[in-house]
Amino acid sequence: MKNDNDTIIAVATPPGTGGIAVLRLSGPRAKEIAASICAVSGMQPNTLQHTYFRDGYELLDEGIISYFREPKSYTGEDVIEISCHGGWHASKTIQQALLRHGARLAKPGEFTLRAFLNGKMDLAQAEAVAQLVAAHTDAAGKAALRQLEGGLSKEIKLMRSRILDVMSLLEVELDFSEEDIQFATREERTKTIRELIENCEGLSESYLQGRLLREGIRVAIVGPPNSGKSTLFNSLVEEERAIVSPHPGTTRDVIEARLDMGGMEVILLDTAGVHDSGEEIEKAGISKALREIQRADVLFLVIDINEHNKVDKGILGEIKERPVVVVWNKVDSISSARNTKTPAIPGVSHEMKAVRVSALHHQGLDELKHAMKQLVFASETDTRNIQVTEARHKQEIDEASQSLQRALNGLEDTTLCAADLRDAADALGRITGETIGEEILDRIFSKFCIGK
């Protein structure tokens, strides 16, 4: 994909009221076009200068202008950044003036696309920029930063380099096939390819947790009516979002809230109590609750510790083999003599994570959050190591793994083995952009915001 040889502009800050707005120009005429609306003469690289912005005799605003000379800029081109007053008027007025003087409105993600095309970052790092902008929690932000600093890229490039090393030896052997020369033993090739397959499988398996870091953990609060699900929901959200009533069947729909739970983004869902009901609206709510059970990453099964015999068998069947935290609720209402005893319920295994809480009095909520995090992440290192967070990356890694497996199975046929290794190298190269088509690039960067 060729880089357009024009100069682009966009407002890089989000719309709305604020102290400042930032406009970004990038391209060969960035300095010339910026100079057409400001009184700064002899703009020096890597400096900030105060100026007034004018279109002819009309005063547009005053602010700060900075100049980054290629190739030492974000895009690798000449870049001008203008800081003006925030709000809608100043930034839009300046942008329109710059467009009249020869700039073109940037497409979504075009600044980062140019950075990729000019070798400032690889494709995986470019995608991490979008992830970082969209991150809502520390965990998501740190995962994006690890990818932006090149953690995943280094791993992928190392694997691809090892594949190309094996390929080069195979191709040399093909050139000397009539002389029966072997440049590496079968055992050495087998060992290398198996190690590469293991690396691919490890990265692929990290996608589940990587996806949860990026998209958030979907947690459904389920259980029988009047077990305290809505009270628990309100306590975790720290807001009276769900109606709480002593009458069963109050919750008829799914109520959703997003919150930061120990550095992790959680999409918390309050659902209708699951039980046999003949009432049509309540049955519709129960049907939605059952659907959320299947969609959730984690389930909080809320049971009133005083009413454990009211747990519906149907819900126990639905949660079988799902990630579940059993929430024994209303522990504040039982006597101290029974306080250490947990009732036995058929279908609720002692191996399931369990927490005793009082949702009404906000007791045990920290333990509940910790149990949820333990269920999703086997150890603290899971949130720090290299992880695959993009579905596109997982798909390419899986394709590379399959090609490597075919190469391993066909080591006897040097020609076919080399072809399979080439397919594996190409798949990994598509992650970092070393082997990528224009159509895929357009699809990736179209998801970015304008100005980034």
GIHU-V884888 format. One record per helix or strand of 2 or more residues. SS is the DSSP state (alpha for helix, beta for strand). FROM is the first residue (numbers start at 1). LEN is the number of residues. Records with the same first field share a line. If there is no record, write none. Layout:
SS: FROM-LEN ; FROM-LEN
This chain:
beta: 8-4 ; 20-7 ; 48-8 ; 58-11 ; 79-7 ; 104-2 ; 217-7 ; 255-7 ; 264-7 ; 298-7 ; 324-6 ; 353-4
alpha: 30-6 ; 88-13 ; 110-8 ; 123-12 ; 138-11 ; 151-25 ; 177-3 ; 186-20 ; 207-9 ; 229-9 ; 280-16 ; 308-3 ; 313-6 ; 331-3 ; 365-12 ; 380-4 ; 391-19 ; 414-19 ; 438-8
